[in-house]
């Protein structure tokens, strides 16, 4: 099987295409400050943002039953990326940027970020599925190669190659070095064998290679450092994140209609992107991405399948999982330092740590009609409580809070039709069937604040300003549709 692919993702945001459009002159003067708790109206954004990524890939896979006991798969893939990003704001040259002709900072300066990079990626694998009677083994190995195709500073006390007090200025080859490609061989092993009539054990081990987000490699590509804890630079020399996964489980038919599956797993995650704090020769502190953070995930999944009994079938699964690490945000140490707090030195719950998840699916399948209901229930994810008076540093509160448990119910009903010899189907989908909300996420405001805000003729109330729709589930959504088959 041969696959060729081309994918482009492009984002552009600006009021006018030309940053020197004269309409910006008036717009900048109209960008007035507004009181707190009031939506800003009038004026426009003077920012320019452009991001584009293009991925080209060629992939070849071959599968062959080379022997009655050996099914061999092998393949390779080559990817090239074109990643471009630019960001700046239009200002005016006069005092405070509100008078004089329009101005755009020079490319590569602190106020005008730009990069155009072309990283490359290659991978290959081979796998053998060995079947000896009821004993099955999947054994293989994967090779990953990634070249960021970029540079990093050789002297982190002078990342942007500024002229030192002694007047020295290095050449490009002296100031920067090209990063080496990252590569890894990752073994994979899985096995399954019966232990009883209707029961079997399955186990697996695997290592995985994950390149960091490309934006973290190329952020602030001219390595500009300005001020104290106001600058952050990317690192094209980041190692790939490496994950090792162990899993073991059992599947057992409890009755002719009920099947139990229980699986335990553990993930060890290394080389997660974190922050290193550095200082220039003129004593400006800044942050840089490094492979510093780590984490672990472990848990158990229990699943009960009710095989079809008449028109009813169902599945119930429960997962208990613990996800811990020394930080969910790669820039956490930078934020701690800028806030004069000490970074955490212990494992804490990660931002996506969800201890309990329960899913229940019920299906009804009649003659030419059907319905399904999906119920999801889960415990809350952690968050860092706001620092209150007389409390200690932020890191001691890192992800110590827990959101409340939540649930959701979706429903789908469908009916097959035949219209003039054409197969058709009508369906009804209802998402968030119970129109669930999260009361704890509604604004918590004091009456005196509401009354104080209401004294003025503002365009919005204080409640409207503080209400966050993104903190609520999407309201009940009903979709009615049909399909036609030819």
C-alpha positions as CSV (number, residue, x, y, z in Angstrom):
1,X,0.0,0.0,0.0
2,X,1.5,3.3,-1.1
3,X,0.1,6.6,0.3
4,X,1.0,10.2,-0.7
5,X,-0.4,13.1,1.3
6,X,-0.3,16.9,1.3
7,X,-1.8,18.9,4.2
8,X,-1.9,22.6,4.7
9,X,-3.0,24.5,7.7
10,X,-3.1,28.3,7.4
11,X,-4.1,31.0,9.9
12,X,-4.0,34.8,9.3
13,X,-5.4,37.5,11.5
14,X,-5.2,41.3,10.9
15,X,-7.7,44.1,10.4
16,X,-6.1,45.3,7.1
17,X,-3.8,43.4,4.8
18,X,-1.3,46.3,4.6
19,X,0.2,47.2,7.9
20,X,0.8,50.7,6.6
21,X,-2.9,51.2,5.7
22,X,-3.7,54.8,6.7
23,X,-6.8,53.7,8.5
24,X,-4.5,52.4,11.2
25,X,-3.6,56.1,12.0
26,X,-7.1,56.8,13.3
27,X,-7.7,53.4,14.7
28,X,-4.7,53.6,17.1
29,X,-5.9,56.9,18.5
30,X,-9.4,55.3,19.1
31,X,-8.1,52.4,21.2
32,X,-9.1,53.9,24.5
33,X,-8.8,52.3,27.9
34,X,-12.1,51.3,29.6
35,X,-13.0,50.7,33.3
36,X,-12.7,47.3,34.8
37,X,-15.6,45.0,34.2
38,X,-16.7,46.7,31.0
39,X,-16.3,45.3,27.4
40,X,-14.1,47.4,25.2
41,X,-15.8,48.9,22.2
42,X,-14.5,51.1,19.5
43,X,-11.0,51.0,18.0
44,X,-9.5,47.9,16.4
45,X,-6.7,45.4,17.0
46,X,-3.4,46.5,15.5
47,X,-1.9,43.0,15.7
48,X,-0.7,40.9,12.8
49,X,-0.5,37.1,13.2
50,X,0.3,34.6,10.5
51,X,0.9,30.9,10.9
52,X,1.2,28.2,8.2
53,X,2.3,24.6,8.3
54,X,2.5,22.3,5.2
55,X,3.1,18.6,5.6
56,X,4.1,16.4,2.7
57,X,4.4,12.7,3.3
58,X,5.0,9.4,1.5
59,X,4.3,6.1,3.2
60,X,4.7,2.5,2.0
61,X,3.4,-0.6,3.9
62,X,3.6,-4.2,2.9
63,X,1.9,-7.2,4.6
64,X,2.7,-10.8,3.7
65,X,1.7,-14.2,5.1
66,X,5.2,-15.6,4.7
67,X,4.3,-18.8,6.6
68,X,1.1,-20.2,8.1
69,X,2.4,-19.2,11.5
70,X,4.0,-15.8,10.5
71,X,2.2,-12.7,9.3
72,X,4.9,-10.1,8.6
73,X,4.3,-6.3,8.2
74,X,6.9,-3.7,7.4
75,X,6.8,-0.1,6.2
76,X,8.4,3.2,6.1
77,X,7.3,6.9,6.0
78,X,9.1,10.1,5.2
79,X,7.6,13.5,6.1
80,X,8.8,17.0,5.4
81,X,7.3,20.1,7.1
82,X,7.3,23.8,6.1
83,X,6.5,25.8,9.3
84,X,6.1,29.6,9.0
85,X,5.1,32.1,11.7
86,X,5.1,35.8,11.9
87,X,3.7,38.2,14.6
88,X,3.9,42.0,15.2
89,X,1.8,45.0,16.0
90,X,1.4,48.3,14.2
91,X,2.4,51.3,16.2
92,X,3.2,55.0,15.6
93,X,6.7,56.4,15.8
94,X,5.9,59.3,18.2
95,X,5.9,59.3,22.0
96,X,3.9,56.5,23.5
97,X,3.2,55.2,20.0
98,X,0.1,57.4,19.5
99,X,1.4,60.0,17.1
100,X,3.7,60.3,14.0
101,X,3.8,57.9,11.0
102,X,2.9,54.2,11.2
103,X,5.7,51.9,12.4
104,X,6.4,48.2,12.3
105,X,9.4,46.8,14.3
106,X,12.2,45.2,12.3
107,X,12.0,41.5,11.6
108,X,13.9,39.6,14.3
109,X,13.5,42.3,16.9
110,X,11.7,41.7,20.2
111,X,8.5,43.1,18.7
112,X,8.5,41.3,15.4
113,X,8.8,37.5,15.5
114,X,9.4,35.5,12.3
115,X,10.6,32.1,11.3
116,X,10.4,29.8,8.4
117,X,11.7,26.3,9.2
118,X,11.8,23.0,7.3
119,X,12.1,20.0,9.8
120,X,12.2,16.4,8.5
121,X,11.0,13.1,9.9
122,X,11.5,9.5,8.9
123,X,10.2,6.3,10.5
124,X,10.3,2.6,9.6
125,X,9.0,-0.6,11.3
126,X,8.9,-4.3,11.1
127,X,6.4,-6.6,12.9
128,X,5.8,-10.4,13.0
129,X,2.6,-11.9,14.2
130,X,3.3,-15.4,15.3
131,X,0.4,-17.8,15.8
132,X,1.1,-21.2,17.3
133,X,-2.2,-22.9,18.0
134,X,-4.0,-20.5,20.5
135,X,-0.8,-18.7,21.4
136,X,-0.3,-15.4,19.7
137,X,2.8,-13.1,19.8
138,X,3.3,-9.8,18.1
139,X,6.9,-8.8,18.1
140,X,8.4,-5.8,16.3
141,X,10.7,-2.8,16.4
142,X,10.2,0.8,15.1
143,X,12.9,3.3,14.1
144,X,12.2,7.1,14.4
145,X,14.4,9.9,13.1
146,X,13.7,13.6,13.4
147,X,15.8,16.6,12.2
148,X,14.7,20.0,13.4
149,X,17.0,21.6,10.8
150,X,17.7,24.6,12.8
151,X,20.2,26.3,15.2
152,X,20.7,27.0,18.9
153,X,23.1,29.5,20.6
154,X,26.5,28.2,21.6
155,X,26.7,30.7,24.6
156,X,23.5,30.8,26.6
157,X,24.8,33.9,28.5
158,X,24.7,35.7,25.1
159,X,22.0,33.9,23.1
160,X,21.3,36.7,20.6
161,X,25.0,37.4,20.1
162,X,25.1,40.9,21.4
163,X,28.3,42.8,21.5
164,X,30.0,42.3,24.8
165,X,31.4,45.1,26.9
166,X,34.9,44.2,25.6
167,X,33.6,44.9,22.0
168,X,33.7,41.3,20.8
169,X,31.1,40.0,18.4
170,X,31.2,36.4,17.1
171,X,30.5,35.2,13.6
172,X,27.3,33.2,13.0
173,X,29.2,29.9,13.0
174,X,30.8,30.8,16.3
175,X,27.5,32.1,17.9
176,X,25.2,29.3,16.8
177,X,25.4,25.6,16.1
178,X,23.2,23.4,14.0
179,X,21.3,20.8,16.1
180,X,21.8,17.1,15.7
181,X,19.0,14.8,14.5
182,X,17.2,12.8,17.2
183,X,16.6,9.0,16.7
184,X,15.4,6.0,18.6
185,X,14.8,2.3,18.1
186,X,11.6,1.3,19.9
187,X,10.9,-2.4,20.6
188,X,7.2,-3.6,20.8
189,X,6.0,-6.9,22.2
190,X,2.5,-8.2,22.7
191,X,1.1,-11.7,23.5
192,X,-2.2,-13.4,24.1
193,X,-3.0,-17.0,25.2
194,X,-6.0,-18.8,26.6
195,X,-6.2,-19.8,30.3
196,X,-9.6,-21.4,30.3
197,X,-12.7,-22.1,28.2
198,X,-13.8,-18.6,27.3
199,X,-10.9,-16.8,29.0
200,X,-7.5,-15.4,27.9
201,X,-4.6,-13.3,29.1
202,X,-3.1,-10.5,27.0
203,X,0.0,-8.4,27.8
204,X,2.1,-5.9,26.0
205,X,5.3,-3.8,26.3
206,X,6.2,-0.9,24.1
207,X,8.4,2.2,23.8
208,X,7.3,5.3,22.0
209,X,9.0,8.3,20.4
210,X,7.1,11.7,20.3
211,X,8.6,14.9,18.9
212,X,7.8,18.0,20.8
213,X,5.4,20.6,19.5
214,X,7.2,22.4,16.6
215,X,6.3,25.8,18.1
216,X,8.4,25.0,21.2
217,X,11.4,24.3,18.9
218,X,11.3,27.6,17.1
219,X,9.7,30.1,19.5
220,X,11.6,33.5,19.5
221,X,14.0,32.2,16.8
222,X,16.4,35.2,17.0
223,X,16.8,34.5,20.7
224,X,16.0,38.1,21.8
225,X,16.2,38.7,25.5
226,X,14.9,41.9,27.0
227,X,14.3,42.7,30.7
228,X,14.1,40.4,33.7
229,X,11.8,37.3,33.3
230,X,10.1,38.9,30.3
231,X,11.7,36.7,27.6
232,X,11.5,33.1,26.6
233,X,13.3,31.3,23.8
234,X,12.7,28.0,22.0
235,X,15.1,25.1,21.8
236,X,15.5,23.3,18.5
237,X,17.8,20.8,20.3
238,X,15.0,19.3,22.4
239,X,15.0,15.6,22.7
240,X,12.0,13.6,21.8
241,X,9.6,12.7,24.5
242,X,10.0,9.0,25.4
243,X,7.2,6.9,26.8
244,X,7.4,3.3,28.0
245,X,4.1,1.4,28.4
246,X,3.4,-1.9,30.2
247,X,0.0,-3.5,30.1
248,X,-1.5,-6.8,31.2
249,X,-5.1,-7.9,31.1
250,X,-7.6,-10.7,31.2
251,X,-10.7,-11.4,29.2
252,X,-13.3,-13.9,30.5
253,X,-16.7,-14.9,29.4
254,X,-18.8,-14.9,32.6
255,X,-22.0,-16.2,31.0
256,X,-22.9,-16.9,27.4
257,X,-24.0,-13.2,27.1
258,X,-21.6,-11.3,29.4
259,X,-17.9,-10.8,28.8
260,X,-15.5,-9.2,31.3
261,X,-12.3,-7.5,30.3
262,X,-9.9,-6.1,33.0
263,X,-6.6,-4.4,32.0
264,X,-3.9,-2.8,34.2
265,X,-1.4,-0.4,32.7
266,X,1.5,1.8,33.5
267,X,3.2,4.6,31.5
268,X,6.6,6.1,32.3
269,X,7.0,9.4,30.5
270,X,10.5,10.9,30.2
271,X,11.9,14.0,28.4
272,X,8.8,16.1,28.8
273,X,9.3,19.7,27.9
274,X,10.1,21.9,30.9
275,X,11.9,25.2,31.6
276,X,15.4,26.1,32.4
277,X,16.1,29.5,33.9
278,X,19.2,31.3,32.6
279,X,20.9,34.7,32.8
280,X,22.7,36.8,30.2
281,X,26.1,38.5,30.8
282,X,24.3,41.8,31.4
283,X,22.1,40.1,34.1
284,X,18.8,39.7,32.2
285,X,17.0,36.5,33.3
286,X,15.1,34.5,30.8
287,X,13.6,31.1,30.2
288,X,14.3,28.3,27.7
289,X,12.7,25.0,26.9
290,X,14.6,21.9,28.0
291,X,13.9,18.2,28.6
292,X,13.4,18.5,32.3
293,X,9.9,17.3,33.2
294,X,8.7,13.8,33.8
295,X,5.5,12.0,34.6
296,X,3.8,8.7,35.2
297,X,0.3,7.3,34.5
298,X,-1.1,4.1,35.9
299,X,-4.6,2.7,36.2
300,X,-7.0,-0.1,35.6
301,X,-9.9,-0.4,33.1
302,X,-12.9,-2.8,33.7
303,X,-15.3,-3.5,30.9
304,X,-18.5,-5.5,30.8
305,X,-20.0,-6.4,27.4
306,X,-23.6,-7.5,27.2
307,X,-23.9,-9.3,23.9
308,X,-27.0,-8.8,21.9
309,X,-30.1,-10.2,23.6
310,X,-33.1,-9.7,21.5
311,X,-32.9,-6.1,20.4
312,X,-30.7,-5.0,23.3
313,X,-26.9,-4.8,23.7
314,X,-24.9,-2.8,26.1
315,X,-21.4,-2.0,27.3
316,X,-20.2,-0.6,30.6
317,X,-16.6,0.4,31.3
318,X,-14.9,2.0,34.2
319,X,-11.4,3.4,34.4
320,X,-9.4,4.4,37.5
321,X,-6.3,6.4,36.5
322,X,-3.7,8.5,38.2
323,X,-1.6,10.9,36.2
324,X,1.2,12.6,38.1
325,X,4.3,14.7,37.1
326,X,6.3,17.7,38.1
327,X,4.2,20.2,36.1
328,X,1.5,20.3,33.5
329,X,2.7,23.5,31.8
330,X,6.2,23.5,30.3
331,X,6.6,27.2,31.3
332,X,5.6,26.6,34.9
333,X,9.1,27.1,36.3
334,X,9.4,30.4,34.4
335,X,6.1,31.6,35.8
336,X,7.1,30.6,39.3
337,X,10.4,32.5,39.0
338,X,8.8,35.7,37.6
339,X,6.3,35.5,40.5
340,X,9.1,34.9,43.0
341,X,7.8,31.5,43.9
342,X,9.7,28.3,44.3
343,X,9.0,25.6,41.7
344,X,7.5,22.3,42.8
345,X,10.0,19.5,43.6
346,X,7.5,16.8,44.1
347,X,5.0,14.9,41.9
348,X,1.6,16.6,41.6
349,X,-1.5,15.7,39.7
350,X,-1.3,16.7,36.1
351,X,-3.9,19.0,34.6
352,X,-5.6,16.2,32.8
353,X,-5.6,13.8,35.8
354,X,-9.1,12.3,36.0
355,X,-9.3,9.6,38.6
356,X,-12.7,8.0,37.8
357,X,-14.4,7.7,34.4
358,X,-17.6,5.6,33.8
359,X,-19.1,5.1,30.3
360,X,-22.4,3.3,29.7
361,X,-23.7,2.5,26.2
362,X,-27.1,1.0,25.6
363,X,-28.1,0.0,22.0
364,X,-31.5,-1.0,20.7
365,X,-31.5,-2.6,17.2
366,X,-34.8,-3.5,15.7
367,X,-35.9,-4.4,12.2
368,X,-34.8,-1.2,10.2
369,X,-34.6,1.0,13.3
370,X,-32.4,1.6,16.2
371,X,-31.5,3.8,19.1
372,X,-28.4,4.3,21.3
373,X,-27.8,6.2,24.5
374,X,-24.3,7.1,25.7
375,X,-23.9,8.2,29.4
376,X,-20.6,9.5,30.6
377,X,-19.7,10.2,34.2
378,X,-16.3,11.3,35.5
379,X,-14.6,12.9,38.5
380,X,-13.2,16.4,38.3
381,X,-9.8,17.5,36.9
382,X,-7.4,19.3,39.2
383,X,-6.7,23.1,39.2
384,X,-4.5,25.5,41.2
385,X,-6.6,27.5,43.7
386,X,-6.1,31.3,43.7
387,X,-3.5,32.5,46.2
388,X,-5.4,33.8,49.2
389,X,-4.1,36.1,51.9
390,X,-2.0,34.4,54.6
391,X,-1.5,31.4,52.4
392,X,1.9,30.2,51.2
393,X,3.5,30.1,47.8
394,X,1.8,29.1,44.6
395,X,3.7,25.9,44.2
396,X,2.3,24.5,47.4
397,X,-1.2,24.9,46.0
398,X,-0.3,23.6,42.5
399,X,-3.2,21.5,41.3
400,X,-4.4,21.0,44.9
401,X,-8.0,21.9,44.0
402,X,-10.5,19.5,42.3
403,X,-13.4,20.4,40.0
404,X,-16.7,18.7,40.9
405,X,-17.7,15.5,39.2
406,X,-19.7,15.8,36.0
407,X,-21.9,13.7,33.6
408,X,-23.4,13.9,30.2
409,X,-26.0,11.9,28.2
410,X,-26.3,11.8,24.4
411,X,-29.1,10.1,22.5
412,X,-29.5,9.0,18.8
413,X,-32.5,7.5,17.1
414,X,-32.6,6.3,13.5
415,X,-35.0,4.7,11.1
416,X,-34.3,3.1,7.7
417,X,-36.5,4.0,4.7
418,X,-36.8,3.0,1.1
419,X,-37.9,5.9,-1.2
420,X,-38.6,4.9,-4.8
421,X,-36.0,2.2,-4.6
422,X,-33.3,4.4,-3.0
423,X,-32.0,3.4,0.5
424,X,-32.4,6.2,3.0
425,X,-32.3,6.8,6.7
426,X,-33.6,9.6,9.0
427,X,-32.0,10.2,12.3
428,X,-32.4,12.4,15.4
429,X,-29.3,13.3,17.5
430,X,-29.6,15.0,20.9
431,X,-26.3,16.1,22.6
432,X,-26.5,17.0,26.3
433,X,-29.9,15.4,26.5
434,X,-30.5,16.7,30.1
435,X,-29.3,20.2,29.3
436,X,-26.7,19.8,32.0
437,X,-24.9,22.9,33.4
438,X,-22.1,23.4,36.0
439,X,-23.5,25.7,38.7
440,X,-20.2,26.0,40.4
441,X,-18.8,27.7,37.3
442,X,-21.3,30.5,37.2
443,X,-19.9,33.9,38.3
444,X,-19.7,34.2,42.1
445,X,-20.2,37.9,42.7
446,X,-21.0,40.0,45.8
447,X,-24.2,42.0,45.8
448,X,-22.4,45.2,46.6
449,X,-20.2,44.8,43.5
450,X,-23.2,44.2,41.4
451,X,-25.0,47.3,42.8
452,X,-21.9,49.4,42.4
453,X,-21.5,48.5,38.8
454,X,-25.2,49.0,38.1
455,X,-24.9,52.7,39.2
456,X,-23.2,53.5,35.9
457,X,-24.7,53.4,32.4
458,X,-22.4,50.7,31.1
459,X,-23.1,48.5,28.1
460,X,-23.0,45.3,30.1
461,X,-23.7,44.1,33.6
462,X,-21.0,42.8,35.8
463,X,-22.5,39.3,35.6
464,X,-22.4,39.4,31.8
465,X,-18.7,40.4,31.9
466,X,-17.7,37.6,34.2
467,X,-19.8,34.9,32.7
468,X,-17.6,32.4,30.7
469,X,-19.6,30.3,28.2
470,X,-16.5,28.1,27.8
471,X,-16.7,27.0,31.4
472,X,-20.1,25.4,30.7
473,X,-21.1,22.4,28.6
474,X,-22.6,23.2,25.3
475,X,-26.4,23.6,25.8
476,X,-28.7,20.9,24.5
477,X,-28.2,20.5,20.8
478,X,-30.8,18.7,18.6
479,X,-29.9,17.6,15.1
480,X,-32.4,16.1,12.6
481,X,-31.1,14.7,9.4
482,X,-31.2,12.1,6.7
483,X,-28.9,10.1,4.5
484,X,-29.3,8.7,1.0
485,X,-27.5,5.7,-0.4
486,X,-26.8,5.1,-4.0
